[in-house]
């Protein structure tokens, strides 16, 4: 598994049993938003996915294709997203597309109505529905409804930069460092690796302790920092690998349930 796939799947796992409703731009039905959010958060600009206006699935199965946008599951069902692979050959990081999960007369029978991210080749995926994120086995939850699998093109050329992720008690790290420090004081955040200042275009911080979340996003000079969903003008986060992972936010050591820090 390459580092990009590992980073995407580990970050997707950190959302288990969490609500994504507070994220900017999140609609009521969140499956497509969740997939796009995970990819762009971890892979930054390289993780931005287009809208698949051309969706071969509908033509191949003689189903009426309705118009789509980035918040619909079938907006990820096209060659622009990634090449199609057999549903029997799912790998971690693949985008999984399901039919008939939404009982509504608005969608023709057979329509793609749900999407998730494969976490392995054993049937586990991360997805979101009505704001709550899940890690579950799609063979049990959506038995017989998986109709298409797309392998994202971005995995072929993306480098995830530097960072670390804590998910389900496991820590994965990209880059050769022991400590990463993010300082934000109302302007462009500063990043220090082992005490040395480094410049990055993309910075993502997401630390969860119980129901409290600390977040910072700085992409192409635009920065947003939040604590418990409220915008703040200063935030300091330190993560150190020393006999395990230790995390400090605002000078106070936490015992977070999930962490993702990425810079590139």
C-alpha positions as CSV (number, residue, x, y, z in Angstrom):
1,X,0.0,0.0,0.0
2,X,1.5,3.3,-1.0
3,X,1.7,6.2,1.4
4,X,-1.1,8.2,-0.2
5,X,-3.6,5.3,0.1
6,X,-2.5,4.6,3.6
7,X,-3.0,8.3,4.6
8,X,-6.4,8.5,3.0
9,X,-7.7,5.3,4.6
10,X,-6.3,6.1,8.1
11,X,-7.8,9.5,8.0
12,X,-11.1,8.2,6.9
13,X,-11.1,5.8,9.9
14,X,-10.7,8.7,12.3
15,X,-14.2,9.9,11.4
16,X,-15.9,6.7,12.8
17,X,-19.0,7.7,14.9
18,X,-18.2,11.4,14.3
19,X,-20.5,14.0,12.7
20,X,-19.3,15.8,9.7
21,X,-22.2,18.2,9.7
22,X,-20.1,21.1,11.0
23,X,-17.7,21.1,8.1
24,X,-18.1,24.1,5.8
25,X,-20.3,23.3,2.8
26,X,-21.6,20.0,4.2
27,X,-25.1,19.3,2.8
28,X,-27.8,17.1,4.5
29,X,-26.9,14.0,2.6
30,X,-23.2,13.6,3.1
31,X,-21.8,10.5,1.4
32,X,-20.2,12.3,-1.5
33,X,-19.2,15.3,0.6
34,X,-17.4,12.9,3.0
35,X,-15.4,11.1,0.2
36,X,-14.4,14.4,-1.4
37,X,-13.6,16.0,2.0
38,X,-11.3,13.1,3.0
39,X,-9.3,13.1,-0.3
40,X,-8.8,16.9,-0.4
41,X,-8.0,17.1,3.3
42,X,-5.3,14.5,3.1
43,X,-4.0,15.1,-0.5
44,X,-4.7,18.8,-0.7
45,X,-4.9,20.2,-4.2
46,X,-4.1,16.8,-5.7
47,X,-7.1,15.3,-3.9
48,X,-9.7,17.6,-5.5
49,X,-12.0,15.5,-7.7
50,X,-14.0,16.7,-10.7
51,X,-17.6,16.0,-11.3
52,X,-18.2,13.0,-13.4
53,X,-20.9,14.3,-15.8
54,X,-20.2,11.4,-18.1
55,X,-21.2,8.2,-16.1
56,X,-20.9,5.0,-18.2
57,X,-22.8,3.0,-15.6
58,X,-26.1,4.4,-16.6
59,X,-25.6,3.9,-20.3
60,X,-24.4,0.4,-19.8
61,X,-27.4,-0.5,-17.7
62,X,-30.0,1.5,-19.7
63,X,-30.9,3.6,-16.7
64,X,-32.0,7.2,-16.9
65,X,-29.1,9.4,-15.8
66,X,-30.3,12.5,-13.9
67,X,-28.1,15.6,-13.6
68,X,-25.6,15.5,-10.9
69,X,-23.3,17.7,-8.8
70,X,-20.5,17.3,-6.3
71,X,-22.9,16.4,-3.5
72,X,-24.4,13.4,-5.3
73,X,-22.8,9.9,-5.1
74,X,-22.8,9.4,-8.8
75,X,-20.7,12.5,-9.4
76,X,-17.8,10.1,-8.5
77,X,-18.9,7.4,-11.0
78,X,-16.8,8.3,-14.0
79,X,-13.5,7.9,-15.8
80,X,-12.5,11.5,-14.7
81,X,-12.3,10.2,-11.1
82,X,-10.5,6.9,-11.8
83,X,-10.5,3.8,-13.9
84,X,-13.1,1.2,-13.3
85,X,-12.1,-2.1,-11.7
86,X,-14.2,-5.3,-11.1
87,X,-16.2,-5.3,-7.9
88,X,-14.4,-8.6,-7.0
89,X,-11.0,-6.8,-7.0
90,X,-11.5,-4.0,-4.4
91,X,-8.4,-2.6,-2.8
92,X,-7.9,0.0,0.0
93,X,-8.5,3.5,-1.2
94,X,-11.0,2.5,-4.0
95,X,-14.2,4.5,-4.3
96,X,-17.2,2.3,-3.9
97,X,-20.5,3.1,-5.5
98,X,-23.9,1.5,-4.5
99,X,-27.3,1.5,-6.1
100,X,-30.8,1.8,-4.7
101,X,-29.8,2.7,-1.1
102,X,-32.2,5.6,-1.1
103,X,-35.9,4.7,-1.3
104,X,-37.2,7.7,-3.2
105,X,-39.3,8.1,-6.3
106,X,-36.9,10.9,-7.3
107,X,-34.3,8.2,-8.4
108,X,-34.9,5.7,-11.1
109,X,-34.5,2.1,-10.1
110,X,-30.8,1.1,-10.3
111,X,-29.5,4.6,-9.7
112,X,-26.2,5.1,-7.8
113,X,-27.2,6.7,-4.5
114,X,-24.3,6.0,-2.1
115,X,-20.6,6.2,-2.1
116,X,-17.8,5.2,0.3
117,X,-14.0,4.6,0.6
118,X,-12.7,1.1,0.7
119,X,-10.4,0.5,3.7
120,X,-9.2,-2.9,2.7
121,X,-10.0,-5.8,0.4
122,X,-12.1,-7.6,3.0
123,X,-15.4,-5.5,2.6
124,X,-14.7,-2.7,5.1
125,X,-15.4,0.9,4.1
126,X,-15.7,4.4,5.6
127,X,-18.7,6.4,4.6
128,X,-21.2,8.9,5.9
129,X,-25.0,9.2,5.9
130,X,-27.1,12.1,7.2
131,X,-24.0,13.5,8.9
132,X,-22.8,10.5,10.9
133,X,-19.7,8.8,9.7
134,X,-19.3,5.0,9.7
135,X,-16.7,2.3,9.4
136,X,-18.6,-0.8,8.4
137,X,-18.7,-3.9,6.2
138,X,-20.6,-3.0,3.0
139,X,-21.3,-6.7,2.2
140,X,-23.5,-6.7,5.3
141,X,-24.9,-3.2,5.2
142,X,-25.4,-2.9,1.5
143,X,-25.6,-6.6,0.4
144,X,-25.8,-6.9,-3.4
145,X,-25.8,-3.2,-4.0
146,X,-22.2,-2.5,-4.9
147,X,-22.3,-1.8,-8.7
148,X,-19.1,0.1,-9.5
149,X,-15.6,0.5,-8.1
150,X,-13.3,3.4,-9.2
151,X,-9.6,3.5,-8.4
152,X,-8.7,7.1,-7.9
153,X,-6.2,8.5,-10.5
154,X,-4.5,10.7,-7.9
155,X,-2.9,7.7,-6.2
156,X,-0.7,7.2,-9.1
157,X,1.3,10.4,-8.7
158,X,0.5,12.0,-5.4
159,X,3.0,12.4,-2.6
160,X,1.4,13.0,0.8
161,X,4.2,15.2,2.1
162,X,4.9,15.0,5.8
163,X,2.6,14.3,8.8
164,X,1.1,11.7,11.0
165,X,-2.3,10.1,11.7
166,X,-3.7,8.4,14.8
167,X,-6.6,6.1,14.1
168,X,-7.9,3.2,16.3
169,X,-4.9,3.4,18.5
170,X,-2.5,3.0,15.6
171,X,0.0,5.8,14.5
172,X,1.2,6.1,10.9
173,X,3.8,8.7,10.0
174,X,5.1,10.1,6.8
175,X,8.5,11.8,6.9
176,X,11.6,11.7,9.0
177,X,10.8,13.8,12.1
178,X,10.2,13.3,15.8
179,X,8.2,16.5,16.5
180,X,5.9,18.6,14.4
181,X,4.7,22.0,15.7
182,X,2.0,24.2,14.1
183,X,1.7,27.8,15.3
184,X,-1.2,30.0,14.2
185,X,-1.7,33.6,15.4
186,X,-4.1,35.1,12.9
187,X,-1.9,35.0,9.8
188,X,-0.2,32.3,7.8
189,X,0.6,29.3,10.2
190,X,4.2,28.4,10.9
191,X,5.4,24.8,10.8
192,X,8.4,23.5,12.7
193,X,9.9,20.1,12.2
194,X,12.2,19.1,15.0
195,X,12.5,22.8,15.9
196,X,13.4,24.0,12.4
197,X,11.0,26.3,10.5
198,X,9.7,24.9,7.2
199,X,7.4,26.5,4.6
200,X,4.4,24.6,3.2
201,X,1.5,25.6,1.0
202,X,-0.9,23.1,2.5
203,X,-1.4,22.5,6.2
204,X,-4.2,20.4,7.8
205,X,-4.7,19.8,11.5
206,X,-7.5,17.7,13.0
207,X,-7.3,16.6,16.6
208,X,-10.3,15.0,18.3
209,X,-10.6,14.4,22.1
210,X,-14.0,13.0,22.9
211,X,-16.5,15.5,21.5
212,X,-14.0,18.3,21.4
213,X,-12.3,19.0,18.0
214,X,-9.4,21.3,17.2
215,X,-9.0,22.0,13.4
216,X,-6.8,24.1,11.2
217,X,-6.7,24.3,7.4
218,X,-4.4,26.5,5.5
219,X,-4.5,26.0,1.7
220,X,-2.9,28.4,-0.8
221,X,-2.8,31.2,1.8
222,X,-6.3,30.9,3.1
223,X,-6.5,29.8,6.7
224,X,-9.3,28.7,9.0
225,X,-8.9,27.6,12.6
226,X,-11.7,26.2,14.8
227,X,-12.2,24.9,18.3
228,X,-15.4,23.0,19.0
229,X,-16.8,24.4,15.7
230,X,-16.0,28.1,16.6
231,X,-13.5,30.2,14.7
232,X,-10.4,31.2,16.7
233,X,-7.6,33.6,15.9
234,X,-4.8,31.5,17.5
235,X,-4.0,27.8,17.9
236,X,-0.9,25.9,18.7
237,X,-0.6,22.1,18.2
238,X,2.5,20.0,18.9
239,X,2.8,16.3,18.2
240,X,5.9,14.4,19.4
241,X,6.9,10.8,18.9
242,X,8.5,9.8,22.1
243,X,7.6,6.4,23.6
244,X,4.4,6.7,21.6
245,X,2.5,9.7,20.4
246,X,2.1,12.8,22.6
247,X,-0.1,15.8,21.6
248,X,-0.3,19.3,23.1
249,X,-2.9,21.9,22.1
250,X,-2.5,25.4,23.5
251,X,0.2,24.1,25.9
252,X,-2.0,21.4,27.4
253,X,-1.2,17.7,26.8
254,X,-4.3,15.8,25.5
255,X,-5.1,12.2,25.1
256,X,-6.8,12.4,21.7
257,X,-8.9,9.7,20.1
258,X,-8.0,10.7,16.6
259,X,-5.3,12.9,15.1
260,X,-4.4,13.9,11.5
261,X,-1.6,16.4,10.8
262,X,-0.4,16.9,7.2
263,X,1.8,19.4,5.5
264,X,3.0,19.6,1.9
